[in-house]
Amino acid sequence: MSQATEQTIFQCNYCHYTDYAPVINNIRDWEYGVTGSYDYYQCSHCEGVQLNPFPNLEDLKLAYDIDYHGYAEGQKRGLLFSALYAAKEKLFRRHMRKFVNPSSKVLDVGCGAGDFLDNMQSLGVSRLEGIDFSQEMIDKLNARGITGHCGTFPQFDAEFQSYDLISMNNYLEHTLTPVQELEKSFDLLRCGGHLVGEVPGFDSWERRLFGRYWGGNHVPRHTYQFNTDFLYKILQSAGYQDIQISHQLNTGHWALSVQNFLQRKAPDLKHNPAISSGRSRVYVPMLLLFIPINIFCVLMRKSGCIKFTAQKPLANSDHD
């Protein structure tokens, strides 16, 4: 990361206060070996959690200039992973039927390889769009007949109130300005439209257990972290109503935490022969192993994966 990202005096990007409490220190990019050591600070005023040092856009783009797992298509990640992935996607499509119909217009923000849009297509939705700052991913999306836009969401030029559904799955924690991103989504949704998404659960038991090795840290790409209360607050401040936040069965961060711990003494994380696309051989078996523990965490609302849905009001004079 460049010197431009170094931050000698912490300032909260939400409320601009400078008082903070360190939450996790000395985190490294155990998956891909991007250089640097990072901390998460929690603002003493608004309780927002953000990365320090904080990257600029160009540095953030460089952090994805790797064999990134989020840019790999699900069916190409191994047989066992593909089986687990297929089962998860089947449940996901069943859940999404309540938000879309064949005439819906859908935008996936941070679309990556386009897995979410493929799911929407399988539900009969044809008006699909994705946005990502990877030109390679957008080219692949366009080649499949789905409209792709290369760029960042805050600068995305789209018609006001033109979408029925906007997705931010595993996206909000990667952004530079999450409140601005939510406000943008609100503006682009039609009245009555929905925002759906997923973020790591920072208040999870797995995060408390693994600390700097927690898979949900994912530095420097995870610039912000969220618990359910703070996520609800910023969704509400953007104008959303009927906000639903739930803890999900997803053992990915458990598995990645074990992987990170095992790789902590690797001499060269950037050229680590034990890792391919950010994942080692132990990752997929760990996905299965941690299912019973993760079920208990979900029941106790301490899972490392939280999903959210929110609706734009049918009429809101303050925003429309």
C-alpha positions in Angstrom: 0.0 0.0 0.0 1.2 3.5 -0.7 2.2 6.1 1.8 -1.0 8.0 0.9 -2.9 5.4 2.9 -1.0 6.0 6.1 -3.0 7.7 8.9 -1.2 9.2 11.8 -4.3 10.7 13.4 -7.5 8.6 13.3 -10.6 10.3 12.1 -13.9 8.5 11.9 -15.2 8.5 8.3 -18.8 8.4 9.6 -18.9 11.2 12.1 -15.4 12.7 11.8 -14.6 12.3 15.5 -11.0 11.5 16.4 -11.5 9.5 19.7 -11.3 5.8 19.2 -10.6 2.4 20.8 -8.5 -0.2 19.0 -10.4 -3.5 18.5 -7.9 -5.7 16.6 -4.3 -4.9 16.0 -1.5 -6.1 13.7 -3.7 -7.9 11.1 -2.0 -9.0 7.9 -3.3 -10.2 4.5 -2.9 -13.9 5.3 -4.7 -14.9 2.1 -2.9 -13.0 -0.6 0.1 -11.3 1.0 -0.7 -7.7 0.2 2.0 -5.9 2.2 1.2 -4.0 5.4 -0.1 -4.3 8.9 -3.5 -3.1 9.8 -5.8 -2.4 12.8 -9.5 -2.0 13.3 -10.5 1.1 15.3 -13.9 1.7 16.8 -15.1 5.3 17.0 -15.9 6.3 20.6 -18.7 8.5 19.4 -20.8 6.7 16.7 -19.2 3.2 17.3 -18.4 2.7 13.7 -15.5 0.3 13.0 -13.0 1.1 10.2 -9.6 0.0 9.0 -6.4 1.9 9.8 -4.4 2.8 7.8 -7.3 3.5 5.5 -6.8 2.9 1.8 -7.5 5.3 -1.1 -9.3 4.0 -4.2 -6.2 3.3 -6.2 -4.6 1.3 -3.4 -7.9 -0.6 -2.9 -7.9 -1.6 -6.6 -4.4 -2.9 -6.3 -5.5 -5.1 -3.5 -7.7 -7.0 -5.9 -5.0 -7.3 -8.6 -4.5 -10.9 -7.6 -6.0 -14.3 -8.2 -9.0 -13.2 -6.2 -11.5 -15.8 -5.0 -14.4 -13.5 -5.5 -13.7 -13.4 -9.2 -13.7 -17.2 -9.6 -16.9 -18.8 -10.8 -18.6 -21.0 -8.2 -18.5 -24.2 -10.3 -14.7 -23.8 -10.8 -13.7 -23.9 -7.1 -13.5 -27.7 -6.7 -16.1 -30.5 -6.5 -16.9 -30.4 -2.8 -17.1 -26.6 -2.8 -19.3 -26.7 -5.9 -21.7 -29.2 -4.1 -21.9 -26.9 -1.0 -22.2 -23.9 -3.2 -25.1 -25.4 -5.3 -27.0 -26.3 -2.1 -26.6 -22.7 -0.8 -27.6 -21.2 -4.0 -30.8 -23.3 -4.2 -31.9 -22.0 -0.8 -30.9 -18.4 -1.8 -33.0 -18.6 -5.0 -36.0 -19.7 -2.9 -35.5 -16.8 -0.6 -35.2 -14.3 -3.5 -38.5 -15.2 -5.2 -40.4 -12.9 -2.8 -38.4 -9.9 -4.2 -38.5 -10.4 -7.9 -40.7 -11.4 -10.9 -39.9 -11.8 -14.6 -40.4 -8.0 -15.2 -38.2 -6.8 -12.3 -35.1 -4.7 -13.1 -32.2 -5.8 -10.9 -28.7 -4.3 -10.2 -25.9 -6.2 -8.5 -23.3 -3.8 -7.0 -19.9 -5.4 -6.8 -21.0 -8.2 -9.0 -17.7 -9.9 -9.4 -18.1 -13.1 -11.5 -21.9 -12.5 -11.7 -23.1 -15.4 -9.5 -26.0 -13.3 -8.1 -27.2 -12.3 -11.5 -27.0 -15.9 -12.7 -29.4 -16.8 -9.9 -31.7 -14.0 -10.9 -31.6 -15.3 -14.5 -32.6 -18.7 -13.3 -35.7 -17.2 -11.7 -36.8 -15.8 -15.1 -35.6 -12.2 -14.5 -34.1 -10.8 -17.8 -33.5 -7.1 -17.0 -30.2 -7.6 -15.2 -27.2 -5.3 -14.6 -24.0 -5.5 -12.7 -21.3 -3.0 -11.7 -17.7 -3.8 -10.6 -14.4 -2.0 -11.0 -12.8 -5.1 -12.6 -13.0 -4.7 -16.4 -12.3 -8.4 -16.8 -15.4 -9.3 -14.8 -17.5 -6.8 -16.7 -16.3 -8.1 -20.1 -17.2 -11.7 -19.0 -20.6 -10.5 -17.9 -21.3 -8.7 -21.2 -20.2 -11.8 -23.1 -23.0 -13.7 -21.3 -25.6 -11.2 -22.4 -25.9 -9.4 -19.1 -25.4 -5.6 -19.0 -22.2 -4.8 -17.1 -20.8 -1.4 -16.0 -17.2 -0.9 -15.1 -16.6 1.7 -12.3 -17.5 2.5 -8.8 -21.1 2.7 -7.5 -21.0 6.3 -6.2 -20.1 7.5 -9.7 -22.5 5.2 -11.4 -24.7 7.2 -13.8 -28.1 5.6 -13.8 -31.7 6.8 -14.0 -33.3 7.9 -10.7 -35.7 5.4 -9.3 -35.1 2.8 -12.0 -34.5 -0.5 -10.2 -36.8 -2.9 -8.4 -34.0 -4.7 -6.5 -30.4 -3.8 -5.7 -28.0 -6.3 -4.3 -25.0 -5.6 -2.2 -23.8 -9.1 -1.3 -20.4 -9.1 0.4 -20.0 -5.5 -0.8 -20.6 -2.8 1.8 -17.6 -3.8 3.9 -15.3 -3.3 0.8 -16.4 0.4 0.2 -14.8 3.7 1.0 -18.1 5.5 1.9 -20.7 3.0 3.0 -23.3 5.6 3.9 -23.0 7.3 0.5 -23.3 3.9 -1.1 -26.6 3.2 0.8 -28.0 6.6 -0.1 -27.1 6.0 -3.7 -29.0 2.7 -3.7 -32.0 4.4 -2.1 -32.1 7.0 -4.9 -31.9 4.4 -7.6 -34.6 2.2 -6.2 -38.2 2.6 -7.2 -40.6 3.3 -4.3 -41.4 -0.1 -2.8 -38.1 -1.5 -4.1 -35.7 -3.6 -2.0 -32.1 -3.6 -1.1 -30.6 -7.0 -0.1 -27.1 -7.7 1.1 -24.7 -9.6 3.3 -21.8 -8.4 5.5 -19.4 -10.1 8.0 -20.7 -10.2 11.6 -18.1 -8.3 13.6 -19.8 -9.1 16.9 -19.5 -12.9 16.1 -18.0 -15.4 18.5 -15.6 -16.5 15.8 -14.2 -13.0 15.5 -13.7 -12.8 19.3 -12.0 -16.2 19.2 -9.6 -15.7 16.3 -8.9 -12.0 16.6 -6.3 -10.9 14.0 -6.7 -14.3 12.2 -10.5 -14.0 11.8 -11.4 -14.7 8.2 -13.8 -11.7 8.1 -10.9 -9.3 8.6 -9.8 -9.8 5.0 -7.5 -6.7 5.1 -7.0 -4.4 3.3 -10.1 -5.2 1.3 -12.6 -5.0 4.2 -12.4 -1.3 5.0 -15.4 -1.3 7.4 -17.0 -3.8 9.8 -20.6 -4.0 11.0 -22.6 -5.4 13.9 -26.4 -5.7 13.6 -27.2 -2.5 15.6 -24.8 -0.3 13.6 -25.9 -1.8 10.3 -29.6 -1.1 11.2 -28.7 2.5 12.1 -27.0 3.3 8.8 -29.8 1.6 6.7 -32.4 3.6 8.6 -30.4 6.9 8.2 -30.3 6.3 4.4 -34.2 6.3 4.4 -35.0 2.6 4.4 -37.8 0.9 6.3 -38.9 -2.6 7.0 -35.3 -3.5 7.8 -34.7 -7.2 8.4 -31.3 -8.4 9.7 -30.6 -12.1 10.3 -27.7 -14.3 11.2 -26.9 -16.8 8.5 -25.4 -20.4 8.4 -22.1 -19.7 6.6 -19.0 -21.4 7.8 -16.7 -19.5 5.4 -15.1 -17.3 8.0 -14.6 -20.2 10.4 -12.7 -22.1 7.8 -10.7 -19.1 6.7 -9.8 -18.3 10.3 -8.2 -21.7 10.7 -6.4 -21.3 7.4 -5.1 -17.9 8.4 -3.9 -19.3 11.7 -2.0 -22.1 10.0 -0.4 -19.7 7.5 0.6 -17.1 10.0 4.3 -18.1 9.9 4.5 -18.6 6.1 7.8 -16.9 5.0 6.2 -15.3 1.9 2.5 -14.8 2.0 2.4 -13.3 -1.4 4.0 -16.3 -3.1 2.7 -19.0 -0.8 2.6 -22.4 -2.5 0.0 -23.7 0.1 -2.6 -21.1 -1.2 -4.5 -21.0 -4.5 -7.0 -18.2 -5.1 -6.7 -17.3 -1.4 -7.6 -20.8 -0.2 -5.6 -23.7 1.0 -6.5 -27.4 1.0 -7.9 -27.2 4.6 -10.5 -24.6 3.6 -13.3 -26.8 2.1 -13.1 -29.6 4.8 -13.3 -26.9 7.4 -16.5 -25.6 5.8 -18.1 -29.0 6.7 -16.5 -29.4 10.1 -17.8 -26.1 11.5 -21.4 -26.5 10.5 -22.6 -27.7 13.9 -20.8 -24.9 15.7 -22.1 -22.4 13.2 -25.7 -23.5 13.7 -25.4 -22.8 17.4 -23.9 -19.4 16.7 -26.9 -18.6 14.4 -29.3 -19.6 17.1 -27.5 -17.3 19.5 -27.3 -14.5 17.0 -23.5 -14.5 17.0 -22.7 -15.8 13.5 -20.0 -14.3 11.4 -22.4 -13.7 8.5 -25.3 -11.3 8.6 -27.9 -10.8 5.9 -30.1 -7.8 5.5 -33.1 -6.7 3.5 -34.6 -3.2 3.5 -37.4 -1.5 1.5 -37.7 2.0 0.1 -41.0 3.4 1.3 -43.9 3.6 -1.1 -43.9 7.4 -0.5 -41.3 9.4 1.2 -41.3 13.2 0.7 -37.9 13.6 2.4 -36.1 11.5 -0.3 -38.3 11.4 -3.4 
